[in-house]
C-alpha cells in the first residue's frame, strides 16, 4: 500500500474494485482486493473495509456475478417496435428514424403512410424557420431520400401551396408514388388564406397522367386519387386509364383537354366521384359507370349532367338549375341539392323543383333542397307535372325568402309539394327573411289536398310572414294523420341576425292565429 500524505482541505482519492467469486462446490467466497475507495476525514484517509467472509456466508443472500443490464427500448422484438412506430404520428415516427441505423430500418419497414403537410413538416409555433415553399420541398426530399427502398406505400399525401415553378420537385414525388405503387395519392396545392386571392390559374402545376403508364409501371395499384389546384393533362401518350380507381376527388382543377371522355370513361371501377370549383361545362359520358355510388358536383357552373350509373345511391349538387339525365339511376336513396339564384326578375327555382327534379330523381327517399324563394303576387302560378317522387319519405327545404311579405299566394305554392310526394312522412321547412309582416287573420280559400302519410312537420322561422302562417294552416288541413307540428320562430338558416322582440311577437301571434280546434294536441310553438 503506498504511503499517502494529506493535509487538511486536500482531497485525493484512489479507486479500487472488489471482485467476489463464488465457487460452485465449496460455497466459499474468496474476495480479492482489486479496488478500494478512499475517503478523507479530518486529514486522515480511511480505506473502506470489505465485509468479512463469515458475514457474507451467514447472510444467506445470493451474490450476483455482474450487475444486470437495464432493459432498453431497442431490446424489444421487432414486431413490438413495429407496432409502437405504427401508432405514432408521421412526424414522431420520422424523428425516431434518425436515432440510429436500426431505427431507420424499422421506420422504413413500418411507414406505409407518408403525409407531408404544414403540420407534419413544421413545428407549430416555431417562428425561426420560414415556412416557404422551397423549404417545404427540401424537407420532403430529405425524408424521401431515406426511403430509397421501402415496401409498397398505402398512402402518399402532399398538402401545401406549391406552384408550377416547383415542377421538378413534384415530378420527383409523382414518380416516387408510381415506382412504389402507392394506393391512395393526394396532391393538394390549394393556396392558404393569405394567398387565396393571389394564386393565378397560369401558376398551377401541370399534372401529367402518363407517368403512371410508363413501361415498367402501371396505374392499376391506385385506389384513390385527390388532386387540388392543378392543371390536369389527360391527353398524354400512353395513358391507359385507372382500371382499379375507386375514389376520385378534383378541387379547383383546370383541364387541358377532354377530361370526361379520356379519363372518366376508363375508370370502370369508380365508386366515388367528387368535383368542385372546376372548369368544365358539362358532364356526359359515352360509357356507363356501373359501380358509381356517390356523385358530388359543387360550383362547377355546368350546363348539363348526363350519366348512366345504375348503382348510384347518393347525389350532392350545387349548381344553377340544369338538365339532369339520371333516369337509369333507380337506386338513389339520398340527394342534397343547392340551387344557385336566378338572375331573372320575379324568378325563382320552384318550377325546376316541381318539374325537373321529380323526373331526374323519381326514386329518391331523402331529399334536401336549398334555394331562394321569391314572394310576389306575380308568382302565384307555376308549372305542374304528372311526374312524382314516388318513394320520397323525408323532405327538407331551406328557403331564404325575398319579396313582398304580404303576398300569401307566393308562399302557398309550396303546398303543391304534398302532391308531388304522395308517401311523404316528414316535412321540414326552414325560412329566412329580413322583415316582419303578419296580419291578424287567416284565409281559408285554398282547397286542401288529402295526404294520408304525412306525420311530422317542422317549420323554423315561420312566425314572421303572413303566408307562412297560412301555409301551416293549409298543411294541417291536408294532413289527416298528422302526429305533431312544430312552429319554431328562430331562424335556422345563416343570414341576417334576428331580433328577440320580433321573435317573441311572432310567437304570440302564431299562437293566437293557430288556436283552432284542428291544431289541438298537434301544434307546438317553441
C-alpha positions in Angstrom: 0.0 0.0 0.0 1.6 3.3 -1.0 2.0 5.9 1.6 -0.1 9.0 1.2 0.4 12.3 2.8 -2.5 14.5 3.2 -3.2 17.9 4.6 -6.5 19.3 5.9 -8.6 20.5 3.0 -6.6 18.5 0.5 -8.6 15.8 -1.4 -7.0 12.8 -3.1 -8.7 9.5 -4.0 -7.7 6.2 -5.5 -10.4 4.0 -6.9 -10.4 0.2 -6.3 -12.9 -2.6 -7.0 -13.8 -5.6 -5.0 -14.4 -8.8 -7.1 -16.3 -11.6 -5.4 -16.0 -15.1 -6.8 -18.4 -17.8 -5.7 -17.2 -21.4 -6.1 -19.8 -23.8 -7.1 -18.6 -26.7 -4.8 -17.4 -25.4 -1.5 -19.8 -22.4 -1.1 -16.7 -20.3 -0.1 -16.4 -16.7 -1.0 -13.0 -15.6 -2.0 -12.7 -11.8 -2.0 -9.8 -10.4 -4.0 -9.0 -6.8 -3.4 -8.9 -5.1 -6.8 -10.2 -1.7 -5.8 -10.9 0.4 -2.7 -12.5 3.8 -2.4 -10.5 6.1 -0.2 -12.2 8.8 1.9 -10.7 11.6 3.8 -11.9 12.8 7.1 -10.1 15.2 9.4 -6.9 15.0 7.5 -6.6 11.1 7.6 -7.5 8.8 4.8 -9.6 5.7 5.7 -9.9 2.7 3.5 -13.4 1.1 3.0 -13.1 -2.3 4.6 -14.8 -5.1 2.7 -17.3 -7.3 4.6 -15.8 -10.5 6.0 -16.3 -13.9 4.5 -18.2 -15.1 7.6 -20.7 -12.1 7.4 -21.4 -12.8 3.7 -22.0 -16.5 4.1 -24.2 -16.1 7.2 -26.4 -13.6 5.5 -27.7 -16.4 3.2 -28.1 -14.0 0.3 -27.1 -14.7 -3.2 -24.4 -12.5 -4.7 -24.9 -11.6 -8.3 -22.0 -12.2 -10.6 -22.5 -8.9 -12.5 -24.9 -6.0 -12.4 -27.8 -6.8 -14.7 -28.1 -4.5 -17.7 -31.1 -2.2 -17.8 -33.8 -3.1 -20.4 -33.7 -0.6 -23.3 -36.5 0.1 -25.8 -34.4 -1.2 -28.7 -34.2 -4.6 -26.9 -37.8 -5.3 -27.6 -38.7 -7.6 -30.5 -39.0 -6.0 -33.9 -42.8 -6.8 -34.2 -43.4 -4.9 -31.0 -41.3 -2.0 -32.2 -43.2 -2.0 -35.5 -46.5 -1.7 -33.6 -45.2 1.1 -31.5 -44.0 3.1 -34.5 -47.2 2.5 -36.4 -49.2 4.2 -33.6 -47.0 7.4 -33.7 -47.8 10.3 -35.9 -45.8 10.7 -39.1 -43.7 13.5 -37.6 -42.9 11.5 -34.5 -42.1 8.3 -36.3 -39.8 10.1 -38.8 -37.8 11.6 -36.0 -37.4 8.2 -34.4 -35.9 7.0 -37.7 -33.0 9.5 -37.2 -31.7 7.9 -34.0 -29.7 5.0 -35.4 -29.5 2.7 -38.4 -31.7 0.1 -36.6 -34.4 2.7 -36.0 -34.1 3.9 -39.6 -34.5 0.4 -40.9 -37.6 -0.1 -38.6 -39.1 3.2 -39.8 -38.6 2.3 -43.4 -40.3 -1.1 -43.0 -43.3 0.2 -41.0 -44.1 3.5 -42.6 -46.8 2.7 -45.1 -48.2 6.3 -44.9 -46.3 9.4 -45.9 -48.1 12.6 -45.1 -46.4 15.9 -45.9 -48.4 18.9 -44.7 -47.7 22.1 -42.9 -48.4 20.4 -39.6 -46.1 17.5 -40.1 -43.1 19.3 -41.7 -43.0 22.4 -39.5 -43.1 22.6 -35.7 -46.2 24.6 -34.5 -45.3 28.0 -33.1 -41.8 27.9 -34.5 -41.1 31.4 -36.0 -37.4 30.9 -36.6 -37.9 28.8 -39.7 -39.6 30.5 -42.6 -42.4 28.2 -43.9 -41.5 28.9 -47.5 -42.5 26.6 -50.4 -38.8 25.9 -51.2 -38.1 25.0 -47.6 -41.1 22.6 -47.6 -39.9 20.9 -50.8 -36.4 20.4 -49.4 -37.6 18.8 -46.3 -39.8 16.4 -48.2 -36.9 15.5 -50.5 -34.7 14.9 -47.5 -37.1 12.4 -46.0 -37.8 10.6 -49.2 -34.0 10.1 -49.7 -34.1 7.9 -46.5 -36.9 5.8 -48.1 -34.9 4.5 -51.1 -36.4 1.1 -50.9 -39.5 0.9 -48.6 -42.3 -1.5 -49.1 -45.5 -0.7 -51.1 -47.0 2.6 -49.9 -50.5 2.7 -48.7 -50.9 6.5 -48.6 -48.9 9.4 -50.0 -50.1 12.9 -49.2 -48.7 16.3 -50.1 -50.7 19.3 -49.0 -49.0 22.6 -49.4 -49.5 25.7 -51.6 -46.9 24.8 -54.3 -46.8 26.3 -57.8 -45.6 25.5 -61.3 -42.1 26.6 -60.5 -41.8 23.7 -58.2 -42.4 21.2 -61.0 -39.1 19.4 -60.6 -39.9 18.6 -57.0 -43.4 17.5 -57.7 -42.4 15.4 -60.7 -40.0 13.5 -58.4 -42.7 12.9 -55.9 -45.2 11.7 -58.5 -42.6 9.3 -59.9 -41.9 8.1 -56.3 -45.6 7.3 -55.9 -45.7 5.4 -59.2 -42.5 3.5 -58.5 -43.6 2.3 -55.1 -47.1 1.6 -56.2 -48.9 4.0 -53.8 -52.6 3.1 -53.3 -54.0 6.4 -52.1 -52.5 9.6 -53.6 -53.2 13.2 -52.6 -51.6 16.3 -54.2 -53.4 19.4 -52.7 -51.7 22.6 -53.8 -54.5 24.9 -52.8 -53.2 28.3 -51.6 -53.6 29.3 -47.9 -55.8 32.0 -46.6 -53.3 34.7 -47.3 -52.6 33.6 -50.9 -56.1 32.6 -52.0 -56.6 35.8 -54.0 -53.1 35.9 -55.3 -53.0 32.5 -56.9 -53.4 32.5 -60.7 -54.5 29.7 -62.9 -51.3 30.0 -65.0 -49.2 29.2 -61.9 -50.9 25.8 -61.4 -48.7 22.7 -61.6 -49.5 20.6 -64.7 -50.3 17.1 -63.7 -49.4 14.6 -66.5 -51.1 11.2 -66.1 -48.7 9.4 -68.4 -46.2 9.0 -65.6 -48.4 6.2 -64.3 -48.3 4.3 -67.6 -44.6 4.0 -68.3 -43.4 0.5 -69.5 -42.2 -0.6 -66.0 -45.2 0.8 -64.1 -49.0 0.5 -64.1 -51.7 2.7 -62.6 -53.6 -0.5 -61.6 -52.4 -0.1 -58.0 -54.1 3.3 -57.4 -57.3 3.1 -55.4 -58.0 6.8 -54.7 -56.7 10.0 -56.3 -57.2 13.5 -54.9 -56.0 16.5 -56.9 -56.4 20.1 -55.9 -55.3 23.3 -57.7 -53.6 21.8 -60.7 -53.9 21.6 -64.4 -54.8 18.1 -65.5 -53.4 16.8 -68.8 -55.2 13.5 -69.8 -54.3 13.5 -73.5 -50.7 12.4 -73.0 -49.4 9.5 -75.0 -49.6 6.1 -73.4 -52.1 6.8 -70.7 -54.3 3.7 -70.3 -56.6 4.8 -67.5 -57.1 3.8 -63.9 -58.5 0.3 -64.0 -58.9 -0.1 -60.2 -59.5 3.5 -59.2 -62.5 3.7 -56.8 -62.4 7.3 -55.5 -61.6 10.4 -57.5 -61.7 13.9 -55.9 -60.9 17.0 -58.0 -60.9 20.5 -56.5 -60.1 23.7 -58.4 -58.8 21.7 -61.3 -58.4 23.0 -64.8 -58.4 20.7 -67.8 -56.2 20.9 -70.8 -58.3 18.6 -72.9 -61.4 16.4 -72.8 -61.4 15.1 -69.3 -64.5 13.1 -69.2 -64.0 11.0 -72.4 -60.3 10.5 -71.9 -60.2 9.8 -68.2 -63.6 9.1 -66.6 -64.6 6.7 -69.4 -61.7 4.5 -68.5 -62.4 4.4 -64.7 -64.7 1.5 -64.9 -64.3 0.6 -61.1 -65.1 4.2 -59.9 -67.4 4.3 -56.9 -66.9 7.9 -55.6 -66.7 11.0 -57.8 -66.4 14.5 -56.3 -65.7 17.6 -58.5 -65.8 21.1 -57.1 -64.9 24.6 -58.3 -63.5 23.2 -61.5 -63.9 24.5 -65.1 -65.9 22.3 -67.5 -69.4 23.0 -68.9 -71.0 19.6 -68.9 -70.6 16.0 -67.6 -71.5 13.5 -70.2 -70.1 10.0 -70.6 -70.3 7.6 -73.5 -69.6 4.6 -71.3 -71.6 3.7 -68.2 -70.2 3.9 -64.7 -71.8 0.8 -63.3 -70.1 0.9 -59.9 -70.6 4.6 -59.2 -72.4 5.1 -55.9 -71.7 8.7 -54.9 -71.7 11.8 -57.1 -70.8 15.3 -55.8 -70.7 18.4 -58.1 -70.1 21.8 -56.4 -69.8 25.2 -58.1 -68.7 23.9 -61.5 -71.4 26.0 -63.3 -72.2 23.2 -65.7 -74.9 23.3 -68.3 -75.7 19.6 -68.4 -75.2 16.3 -66.5 -75.9 13.1 -68.3 -74.7 9.8 -66.7 -75.6 6.2 -66.8 -74.9 5.0 -63.3 -77.4 2.2 -62.4 -76.0 1.7 -58.9 -75.9 5.4 -57.9 -77.2 5.9 -54.3 -76.3 9.5 -53.3 -76.2 12.8 -55.2 -74.8 16.1 -53.9 -75.2 19.0 -56.3 -74.5 22.8 -56.1 -75.2 24.5 -59.4 -77.6 26.6 -61.4 -80.8 24.7 -62.5 -79.6 22.4 -65.3 -80.9 19.3 -67.0 -80.2 16.1 -65.0 -80.3 12.9 -67.0 -80.1 10.2 -64.4 -83.1 8.2 -65.4 -81.1 4.9 -65.2 -80.2 5.7 -61.5 -83.1 3.9 -59.9 -81.3 3.3 -56.6 -80.7 6.9 -55.5 -81.6 6.9 -51.8 -80.4 10.4 -50.8 -79.9 13.7 -52.6 -78.7 17.1 -51.4 -79.4 19.9 -54.0 -78.4 23.5 -53.6 -79.7 25.7 -56.5 -78.0 29.0 -57.2 -80.1 32.1 -57.6 -81.6 33.0 -61.0 -80.7 36.4 -62.4 -84.3 36.9 -63.6 -86.8 39.4 -62.3 -89.6 37.7 -60.3 -87.9 34.4 -60.9 -87.1 31.5 -58.5 -86.4 27.8 -58.8 -89.7 26.4 -57.7 -90.7 25.4 -61.2 -87.4 23.5 -61.5 -88.0 21.8 -58.2 -91.5 20.7 -59.1 -90.8 19.6 -62.7 -87.1 18.7 -63.4 -86.2 17.1 -60.0 -89.0 14.5 -59.9 -88.1 13.4 -63.4 -84.4 13.1 -62.6 -84.8 11.6 -59.1 -88.1 9.8 -59.0 -87.0 7.1 -56.5 -85.1 9.3 -54.0 -86.2 8.7 -50.4 -84.5 11.6 -48.6 -84.2 14.9 -50.3 -82.7 18.2 -49.1 -83.1 21.4 -51.2 -81.6 24.8 -50.7 -82.9 27.6 -52.9 -84.2 31.1 -52.8 -87.9 31.7 -53.0 -89.3 35.0 -54.4 -92.6 36.1 -52.9 -94.6 38.3 -55.3 -98.2 38.4 -56.5 -96.8 37.8 -60.0 -95.6 34.3 -58.9 -98.9 32.8 -57.7 -98.9 30.3 -60.6 -96.3 27.8 -61.6 -95.8 24.8 -63.8 -97.1 21.4 -62.8 -96.2 17.9 -64.0 -97.5 14.4 -63.8 -94.1 13.0 -62.5 -93.9 12.3 -58.8 -91.4 11.5 -56.1 -92.8 8.0 -55.7 -90.6 7.0 -52.8 -89.8 10.3 -51.1 -90.2 9.9 -47.3 -88.2 12.9 -45.9 -88.1 16.3 -47.5 -86.1 19.3 -46.1 -86.3 22.7 -47.7 -84.0 25.7 -46.8 -85.6 28.7 -48.3 -84.3 32.3 -48.0 -87.4 34.4 -48.8 -87.3 37.6 -50.8 -90.0 39.9 -52.0 -93.4 41.1 -50.5 -94.2 39.6 -47.2 -97.9 40.5 -47.7 -98.1 38.2 -50.7 -99.7 35.0 -49.4 -100.1 33.2 -52.8 -96.4 33.2 -53.4 -95.8 31.1 -50.4 -98.8 28.8 -50.7 -97.2 27.4 -53.9 -95.2 25.2 -51.5 -98.3 23.3 -50.7 -98.0 21.6 -54.1 -95.1 19.6 -52.7 -97.6 17.4 -50.9 -99.0 16.4 -54.2 -95.5 15.7 -55.6 -94.7 13.3 -52.7 -97.7 11.1 -52.0 -95.8 8.9 -49.5 -94.1 11.8 -47.7 -93.8 11.2 -43.9 -91.6 14.1 -42.6 -91.5 17.7 -43.9 -89.0 20.3 -42.7 -89.4 23.9 -43.9 -86.7 26.4 -42.8 -87.1 30.1 -43.8 -85.1 33.2 -43.6 -86.3 36.8 -44.2 -85.4 40.4 -43.4 -88.7 41.9 -42.2 -91.9 41.2 -40.2 -95.3 41.1 -41.9 -98.3 39.4 -40.2 -102.0 40.2 -40.4 -104.4 39.3 -37.7 -106.5 36.9 -39.9 -106.2 33.5 -41.8 -107.8 33.0 -45.1 -109.4 29.7 -46.0 -109.8 30.0 -49.7 -107.5 27.2 -51.0 -108.9 23.7 -51.4 -106.9 21.1 -49.4 -105.2 18.1 -50.9 -105.8 15.0 -48.8 -102.5 13.5 -47.7 -102.7 10.3 -45.5 -98.9 9.6 -45.0 -97.6 12.9 -43.5 -96.9 12.5 -39.8 -94.4 15.2 -38.8 -93.9 18.8 -39.8 -91.2 21.2 -38.6 -91.2 24.9 -39.6 -88.4 27.2 -38.4 -88.6 31.0 -38.9 -92.3 30.5 -39.6 -93.8 33.1 -37.3 -92.9 36.3 -39.2 -94.7 36.3 -42.5 -98.4 36.0 -43.0 -98.0 33.5 -45.8 -96.2 31.1 -43.5 -99.0 31.1 -41.0 -101.4 30.4 -43.9 -99.1 27.6 -45.2 -99.1 25.9 -41.7 -102.9 26.1 -41.6 -103.2 24.6 -45.1 -100.8 21.7 -44.4 -102.8 20.9 -41.2 -106.0 20.7 -43.3 -104.3 18.4 -45.9 -102.6 16.0 -43.5 -105.4 13.9 -41.9 -103.0 11.7 -39.9 -100.5 14.4 -38.7 -99.0 13.5 -35.3 -97.4 16.8 -34.5 -96.4 20.1 -36.0 -93.6 22.3 -34.6 -93.5 26.0 -35.2 -90.1 27.5 -34.4 -89.8 31.3 -34.5 -86.0 31.0 -34.5 -84.3 31.4 -37.9 -82.1 28.3 -38.5 -80.5 29.5 -41.8 -77.4 31.6 -41.6 -78.0 35.2 -42.7 -79.3 38.4 -41.1 -79.5 38.4 -37.3 -83.0 38.3 -35.9 -84.3 40.5 -33.1 -85.6 38.9 -29.9 -88.6 41.0 -29.5 -89.7 40.2 -33.1 -89.4 36.5 -32.4 -91.5 36.9 -29.2 -94.1 38.9 -31.1 -94.2 36.3 -33.9 -94.6 33.5 -31.3 -97.5 35.3 -29.6 -99.3 36.0 -32.9 -98.8 32.4 -34.2 -100.4 31.0 -31.0 -103.4 33.4 -31.4 -103.9 32.7 -35.1 -103.5 28.9 -34.9 -105.6 28.5 -31.8 -108.1 26.3 -33.5 -109.7 23.0 -32.9 -107.8 21.1 -35.6 -104.5 22.1 -34.0 -105.4 20.8 -30.5 -102.9 18.2 -29.4 -100.8 18.6 -32.6 -99.3 22.1 -32.6 -96.2 23.1 -30.6 -94.9 26.7 -30.8 -91.4 26.8 -29.4 
